[in-house]
Amino acid sequence: MLFRSKAEELIAKGAHWKEIKDIAQHSDYLFLMLGYPHDVEEVVFNSENGVLHHMKEGAVLIDHTTSSPGQAMRIYEAALQRKVRFIDAPVSGGDIGAKNGKLVTMIGGDADAVEKA
């Protein structure tokens, strides 16, 4: 499935691989922090393996990827239709911020979803 090739070195060292759709089916909270908005599109909306097609009702999808407000709204609207809650929570600071312990997370979403998370 998606992104397995990026984990091959870890798998060769004994890590176990799980398809994202399998993780989505069993998660109450699913966090994404992907490289690019097109990665988010693929992981969320892919017709076969996209997480929104497999998440259970009432689960919360939290995306830490820095994407556009339009993409966040599309995910929010699609999640509502599936009875999944969505929180857009991009992280600012990059690699340098992470190394220095100075990341900032901005949060957008329905108050009840944020409170639940």
C-alpha positions in Angstrom: 0.0 0.0 0.0 1.0 3.6 0.3 4.4 4.5 1.6 5.6 1.0 2.4 8.7 1.6 0.3 9.7 4.3 2.7 9.7 1.8 5.6 11.5 -1.1 3.9 14.8 -0.5 5.8 12.9 -0.6 9.1 11.0 -3.7 8.0 14.3 -5.4 7.1 15.4 -4.7 10.7 12.3 -6.4 12.2 9.7 -3.7 12.2 6.1 -4.9 11.5 4.1 -3.3 8.7 0.4 -2.6 9.0 -1.8 -1.2 6.2 -3.2 2.2 7.1 -6.7 1.0 6.4 -6.3 -1.7 9.1 -5.0 0.9 11.6 -7.9 3.2 10.7 -10.5 0.4 11.4 -9.3 0.0 14.9 -8.4 3.5 16.0 -10.4 5.9 18.1 -7.9 8.6 17.3 -5.8 8.6 14.1 -3.0 11.2 13.7 -1.5 12.1 10.4 1.7 14.1 9.9 2.7 13.7 6.3 5.2 15.4 4.0 2.9 17.2 1.6 -0.8 17.9 0.9 -0.8 15.4 -1.9 0.2 12.7 0.6 -2.8 13.7 2.8 -5.1 13.5 -0.2 -3.9 10.0 -0.9 -4.0 8.7 2.7 -7.4 10.3 3.4 -9.3 9.9 0.2 -7.8 6.9 -1.7 -10.8 4.9 -2.8 -9.4 1.5 -1.7 -7.2 2.3 1.3 -8.1 5.9 2.4 -8.6 6.2 6.1 -12.0 7.9 5.8 -13.4 4.9 4.1 -12.3 2.7 7.0 -12.6 4.7 10.2 -15.4 3.8 12.6 -18.2 6.2 13.6 -17.2 8.6 16.3 -13.4 8.3 15.7 -11.3 11.4 15.5 -9.0 12.1 12.6 -6.3 14.7 13.5 -4.1 16.0 10.7 -0.8 17.7 11.7 0.3 18.2 8.1 0.6 21.8 6.9 -2.0 22.0 4.1 -4.4 24.5 2.7 -7.6 25.7 4.4 -9.5 24.3 1.4 -8.1 20.8 1.8 -8.9 20.9 5.5 -12.6 21.9 4.7 -12.9 19.0 2.2 -11.6 16.6 4.8 -13.9 18.0 7.4 -17.0 17.8 5.2 -16.1 14.2 4.1 -15.5 13.2 7.7 -18.9 14.6 8.7 -20.6 12.4 6.1 -18.9 9.4 7.6 -19.7 10.4 11.2 -16.0 10.9 11.9 -14.7 14.0 13.7 -11.8 16.0 12.1 -9.3 18.3 13.6 -7.0 20.3 11.5 -3.9 20.8 13.6 -0.9 21.9 11.5 2.5 22.1 13.2 4.8 25.0 12.7 8.5 25.1 13.3 10.0 22.5 11.0 13.1 20.3 11.8 14.8 23.2 13.6 11.8 23.8 15.8 11.6 20.1 16.6 15.3 19.8 17.5 14.9 22.8 19.8 11.6 21.8 21.3 9.9 24.8 19.9 7.0 23.5 17.8 3.6 25.2 17.7 0.3 23.5 16.9 -2.6 25.4 15.6 -6.0 23.7 16.0 -9.2 24.1 14.0 -12.3 22.0 14.4 -15.6 21.6 16.1 -15.4 22.4 19.8 -16.8 18.9 20.8 -14.1 17.2 18.6 -11.4 19.3 20.2 -12.7 18.6 23.7 -13.0 14.9 23.0 -9.4 14.8 21.8 
